[in-house]
């Protein structure tokens, strides 16, 4: 079994794969306070819930957008599993070409999204990740990661409105009955959520003018389903795209290592 770890700014998701099948996933808050020992207890607890033994873990792969949180999981794998985890970065053989001015600046989550989307849907493709930030990642027909767009996420926008204004409250993020709000809360919900749909569709339109009108549009991230259900442009919803991409990159990495070993034997 492979443990794929997606460390985000707000949450960390641990996915457990048997071959290509995601059999379970668990979400915890992203925190720098957890030691490798505490993280191991967490992994053990998750494994007990799926009635599996941690002895069955054969690999760990980590995709993180918070560099300072990697060490805890790396130390956990080294101490308790006696293995080096694969850390996702542009320096690995990803199976796609990264056409970024500085490939090292592309977030690991965005690389995973691009790899998984191209494997599953081909290109051209546009992946929209509705997380703490809303990111758009663009893959060409030939499997080139062309770059993308970074915008504030829904929760970020809502929190910033509350923080920077005297009278605007915290709100739950769900669509109001009408785009025209009749209370402060519904007005904010309309602005943030309908605004996010329109922003996404406008950005998709602009990107398609460059990569082609038949580009597949895939939504992922915590608010993917909320926005996709209101959009005519988003074709697929893939909640676990980062985990899937991490698995694919891990498998490519291990195959490469096995080939290298065979050359020296």
N, C-alpha and C positions, 0 to 999 in steps of 0.2 A: 504493500500500500504506500502511496505517495502522499505526503503532506504538502499542500500548496498554501502559502501564507501571503495574503494581500494586505500590506500595512498601509492604511490610508491616514489622512490627517485627523479624522474623527473616529473611525472604527477600523478594526483589524478583523479580517475574515479568514478563518482557517477552513480549507477544503480538503476532504479526504477522498482520494481517488483509488479505485481498484481498476487497474489498466486505464481505459479511457473513460470510465464511468465515475462521475461524481456521486459518491454514496451518501455523503453528509457534509454539511457546512455549519459553522458556528461563528457568531459575531460577538466580539468583545470591544470595549473602548480601547483606543490607542493610548497607551500610557508609558511614560519612561520610568515609572516607579516600580514596575514589576521586574524582579530578578529572574535569572535563568531557572532557578529552583521553583519559583512561583509559576512561571510559564510551563514548566514540565508538569506540575500538578494540574494545571488547566488542560493540557493536552491529554493527560491520563483520564481526567474526568470526562472529556468529550469521547474518548475511546470507549470508556465503560458504557456510555449511553448508546453507542452503536454496536455494543457487544463484540468488540474486537480487542485483540491484544496488541500492545505497543511493540511487541517483538516482531510484528508483521510489517513495521515501517521499514521500507527499503531506501527511501530518499526524502529529502526536504528541499523545497525550492521557495525562495523568498522574493517577492516583488514589493518594494517599499518606496514611498514618496517622502518618508521621514527618515533620513539617514541615521539619526541618532538612536532609532529604535531597532535597527538591524542587529546590533551586537547582542542584545538579550536573547533573541531567537537563535543566532549563530552559536552562542555559548551553550544554549540548551541542547542543540543538536550535537555539538561536540562532546559535551559532558555526559549526556544520558543516552544518546544513540550512537556515539562513537563514529560520527560521520560529518563530513564537511557539507553544509548546504550549498546549493547553487544560488548565487545572488544575481538576479536579473539586471543586466546593464547592456548598453549598446556595444560593449566590447565582445559579447558572446556572438556566436554564429546564430543569427535569428531566423535565417531563411528568407529574409527580406532585406532590401537595400534601404538604409536610412538616409534620406536626402535632406538632412538638417544641417545648417551651417556648422554647428557643433553637436554631433550625435550624443556626446556625453551629457548634454543638457536635457535630453528627452526623458521624461519620467518613466519609470519602470512599468507603471500601470498602463501608460499609453502604448508602450512597445508591446505589452501583452495583448492589449485590445487589438492592435493592428495585426499581429501574428494570427490570433484566433479568428478575426473577421475574414482575413484573406484565405485562411485554410477552409473556413466553413462556407463562405459566400463568393470567394474570388474577388476580382476587382473590375472596375473601380468600386470603392466602398467608402462610406462615411460612417464613422463610429462616434456617437454622441454619448459621453459618460456624464450622467447627471449625479454628481457627488458634491463634495464641499465646494469644488469648482465645477463648472460645466465646461468640458473639453470636447473639441471636435478633432478627430484624427482622420486623415485622408490617405487612402491607399490607391495607387494607380492600377490600371489594368495589368501591368507587368509585375505587380507586387512590390512597388516602391512606396516606402513611407514618405509622403511628400511634405508632411508638416501638419499644421492645423491651427486651431483657435483656442484661446483660453478666456473664459468669462466667469463672473461670479456665479456661484451655485445658488439654488433656491433658498436654502437655509442661511447662507451667507448674506444674501440680499435682505431677507426678512430680519435677521439679527442686526444688520447694519442700520436698517430703517429705525428699529426700536432704539438702538444705542445712540444714534446721532440726532434723534428728535425728542422733544420734551413730552409730546402727548400721544405718540403712536405706540400701541401695546405690542407685546409678543403675540403671535398668532399661530394657529394650527394651519398647516399647509394642505388645504383641500379646496377644490373649486367651489366658488359660490354659485347659487342658482342662476344669477344673472351677471353679465359682464359689468353692468352698472350697479355698483355697490350702494346700499342704502344705510350702511353703518360704517364706522371707521374700519372695523375688522373685515367686513366683506369688500370694502374698497381696496384694502391692502391685499387681500387674497386675490382679488381680480387683477390688480396691477402686477403682482409677482407671478401668478400662475398663468393667466392668459398672456401676460407679457412674455413669459418664458416660452410658451408655445409659438407665439408670433416671432420671437427672436430666433428660435430654432428653425422655423420654416424659412425665414428670411435668409439665415446663414446657409441652410441647405441649398436654397435656390442659387445663391452666389457661388457656392462651391461647385455645384453641378454645371454652372456655366464654364468652369475650367476643366473638370474631369469627365463631363458627359452626363446627359440627362438620365441615363439608365443606371447610374450608380446606386448600389444597394445602400439603404440607410438603416443602421442598426443602433438601437438604444440600449444602454446598460447603466448600471449604477442605481443608487437607492431610490431615485425618483423617476426611473425610466418608464415604468408602467403608468404612473400618474400622468406624465406628459404625453407619452406615445398614444394613449387612449384618446387623446384630444387632437391628435395630429394626423393629417392625411398624407404626410411626407414620410413618416417613420414606418418602415415595412416590417422590421423584426425587433423583438424584445429578447435580449440575451442577458439575464441578470448576472451570470457567472463568467462573463467574458474574460476578465482578468485572470481568474483561476484557470480557465481553459488555456489561455495563452501561456501562462506559467508552466502548465503541464507540458504543452507542446515544446516549449523552449528547453525544459528539463530533459525531455526524451531525446531531442536533437543533440543536446550536450552529451548525454550518456552514450549515445550511439557513436559520436565522434571520439569519445575517450576509448571506447571498445575497439574502434578501428585503429587508433594510435597504438594501443597495446598490442594488437595483432601484428603490426608492422615491426615491433621490436622483439617479438617472440619467435 
